[in-house]
Amino acid sequence: MNVRRTLAAGAVAGLMLVALPSAAQADEIVRSGNYTVAAGRTIDGDLKVRNGTLTINGTVEGNVKQVGVGSIVIGKNGRVDGNVEETGHGTVQVHGRVDGNIQESSTGKLEIFRTARVDGNVHELHDGAVYIRGTVDGNVKESGAGHLYLYGTARIDGNASERDKSNLYVYRGARVEGDISEGGAGSRINR
């Protein structure tokens, strides 16, 4: 009788251990072509789109990545709880909220609109320009051949820097709590 109970308990414990990882894992969605997260919808996990534009009007509780030709658009009511990365020939446009970092590593531009709030860093690595009109709690960096624009409504808690041959434009009213630096062959232009 004890042997049966021990075997039964061991079998139940083994099933629970096997079931735990799959129950604890969040969804990962991978799509090709244009994809929209509708308002009111929540995706629990990471979202990756290949060769299409990803539009987020709902919530993604994970990281967002776009690969290939296409863009990422986060609407006014859109929210991403993780990082946002665009690696193809497209843009990143943020009107809503991003709780992580944003990185654009190809030829597209990166725009943080007036209604946007980014809790992490904003970094453009290639030939695209960066336009900041909203709030960034981290650092803003443009490392490629594109310009960096800090408009009058921009609020940056960290540093703002441009590191290549392009210019850094600082408009009257822009507030940067950290350092503002132009470290490349370009110029800092105050407007």
NORJO-V851992 format. One record per residue. RES is the residue in three letters. SS is DSSP state (H for helix, E for strand, L for the rest). PHI is phi in degrees with one decimal (* if undefined). D_LAST is the distance of its C-alpha to the last C-alpha in Angstrom with 1 decimal. Layout:
RES;SS;PHI;D_LAST / RES;SS;PHI;D_LAST
This chain:
MET;L;*;85.5 / ASN;H;-63.7;83.1 / VAL;H;-64.5;82.4 / ARG;H;-63.8;81.3 / ARG;H;-64.2;79.1 / THR;H;-64.0;77.5 / LEU;H;-64.3;76.9 / ALA;H;-64.1;75.5 / ALA;H;-64.0;73.2 / GLY;H;-64.2;72.1 / ALA;H;-65.9;71.5 / VAL;H;-63.7;69.4 / ALA;H;-62.5;67.3 / GLY;H;-63.4;66.8 / LEU;H;-63.9;65.7 / MET;H;-65.0;63.2 / LEU;H;-65.7;61.7 / VAL;H;-69.1;61.4 / ALA;H;-76.6;59.8 / LEU;H;-58.9;57.3 / PRO;H;-58.7;54.8 / SER;H;-70.9;54.6 / ALA;H;-73.2;54.3 / ALA;H;-83.6;51.6 / GLN;L;-76.2;49.5 / ALA;L;-83.7;46.7 / ASP;E;-67.5;46.4 / GLU;E;-125.9;44.5 / ILE;E;-108.6;43.7 / VAL;E;-124.0;43.1 / ARG;E;-131.6;42.5 / SER;E;-112.6;42.0 / GLY;L;87.6;40.1 / ASN;L;-64.5;37.9 / TYR;E;-146.9;38.5 / THR;E;-125.2;37.4 / VAL;E;-95.4;37.9 / ALA;L;-68.8;38.7 / ALA;L;-57.4;37.7 / GLY;L;88.0;40.2 / ARG;L;-92.7;41.3 / THR;E;-123.1;41.1 / ILE;E;-105.9;41.6 / ASP;L;-95.0;43.0 / GLY;E;138.7;42.0 / ASP;E;-85.1;39.9 / LEU;E;-133.4;38.9 / LYS;E;-128.7;38.5 / VAL;E;-124.1;38.0 / ARG;E;-109.3;38.7 / ASN;L;49.6;37.6 / GLY;L;-173.0;36.3 / THR;L;-92.7;33.5 / LEU;E;-102.0;33.8 / THR;E;-113.7;32.8 / ILE;E;-117.6;33.2 / ASN;L;-110.0;33.7 / GLY;L;-107.3;36.2 / THR;E;-126.6;36.4 / VAL;E;-119.1;37.0 / GLU;L;-93.3;38.5 / GLY;L;178.1;37.9 / ASN;L;-89.0;35.7 / VAL;E;-124.0;34.4 / LYS;E;-140.0;34.3 / GLN;E;-121.2;33.8 / VAL;E;-124.3;35.4 / GLY;L;91.0;35.5 / VAL;L;-76.6;34.0 / GLY;L;150.3;32.4 / SER;L;-134.0;29.6 / ILE;E;-122.7;29.3 / VAL;E;-124.3;28.2 / ILE;E;-107.8;28.5 / GLY;L;-68.1;28.7 / LYS;L;-53.5;27.8 / ASN;L;-98.0;31.3 / GLY;L;-78.8;31.5 / ARG;E;-145.7;31.9 / VAL;E;-123.2;32.5 / ASP;L;-83.3;34.2 / GLY;L;-117.3;33.9 / ASN;L;-90.9;31.6 / VAL;E;-121.4;30.1 / GLU;E;-136.4;30.3 / GLU;E;-119.1;29.7 / THR;L;-115.8;31.4 / GLY;L;-106.6;31.8 / HIS;L;-95.3;29.9 / GLY;L;-152.8;28.1 / THR;L;-118.0;25.2 / VAL;E;-120.3;24.8 / GLN;E;-122.4;23.5 / VAL;E;-117.0;23.8 / HIS;L;-108.6;24.0 / GLY;L;-104.6;26.7 / ARG;E;-123.7;27.6 / VAL;E;-129.3;28.3 / ASP;L;-87.2;30.1 / GLY;L;-114.6;30.0 / ASN;L;-90.1;27.8 / ILE;E;-122.7;26.1 / GLN;E;-135.5;26.4 / GLU;E;-120.0;25.8 / SER;L;-118.1;27.7 / SER;L;-132.7;27.8 / THR;L;-92.4;25.7 / GLY;L;-84.6;24.3 / LYS;L;-91.3;21.0 / LEU;E;-126.6;20.6 / GLU;E;-123.3;19.0 / ILE;E;-109.5;19.0 / PHE;L;-78.7;18.8 / ARG;L;-56.8;18.2 / THR;L;-82.0;22.0 / ALA;L;-85.3;22.5 / ARG;E;-137.3;23.6 / VAL;E;-118.8;24.3 / ASP;L;-82.3;26.5 / GLY;L;-107.8;26.4 / ASN;L;-93.4;24.2 / VAL;E;-121.3;22.1 / HIS;E;-141.1;22.7 / GLU;E;-112.0;22.3 / LEU;L;-100.5;24.7 / HIS;L;-124.4;24.8 / ASP;L;-94.3;22.8 / GLY;L;-85.8;21.0 / ALA;L;-88.1;17.3 / VAL;E;-120.5;16.4 / TYR;E;-120.9;14.5 / ILE;E;-113.0;14.4 / ARG;L;-121.6;14.4 / GLY;L;-108.1;17.6 / THR;E;-107.1;19.4 / VAL;E;-127.9;20.5 / ASP;L;-80.3;23.0 / GLY;L;-105.3;23.2 / ASN;L;-94.4;21.1 / VAL;E;-119.9;18.7 / LYS;E;-139.5;19.4 / GLU;E;-117.0;18.8 / SER;L;-104.7;21.7 / GLY;L;-103.3;22.1 / ALA;L;-87.3;20.7 / GLY;L;-90.1;18.0 / HIS;L;-80.6;14.3 / LEU;E;-117.5;13.0 / TYR;E;-115.5;10.3 / LEU;E;-112.3;9.8 / TYR;L;-79.3;9.1 / GLY;L;-59.9;9.4 / THR;L;-93.5;13.2 / ALA;L;-69.9;13.5 / ARG;E;-130.8;16.2 / ILE;E;-123.6;17.4 / ASP;L;-80.1;20.5 / GLY;L;-102.6;20.7 / ASN;L;-94.5;18.8 / ALA;E;-127.9;16.0 / SER;E;-144.1;16.6 / GLU;E;-123.3;16.4 / ARG;L;-119.0;19.7 / ASP;L;-123.1;20.2 / LYS;L;-82.1;19.1 / SER;L;-87.5;16.0 / ASN;L;-99.9;12.4 / LEU;E;-113.6;10.6 / TYR;E;-102.6;7.1 / VAL;E;-117.7;6.1 / TYR;L;-90.5;4.6 / ARG;L;-55.7;6.0 / GLY;L;101.7;9.6 / ALA;L;-65.1;10.1 / ARG;E;-119.3;13.3 / VAL;E;-124.7;14.9 / GLU;L;-73.9;18.4 / GLY;L;-93.5;19.1 / ASP;L;-86.4;17.6 / ILE;E;-114.4;14.4 / SER;E;-141.1;15.6 / GLU;E;-113.8;15.3 / GLY;L;-104.8;19.0 / GLY;L;-113.1;19.5 / ALA;L;-82.0;19.2 / GLY;L;-79.9;15.6 / SER;L;-124.3;12.5 / ARG;E;-91.8;9.9 / ILE;E;-121.1;6.4 / ASN;E;-94.5;3.8 / ARG;L;-123.9;0.0
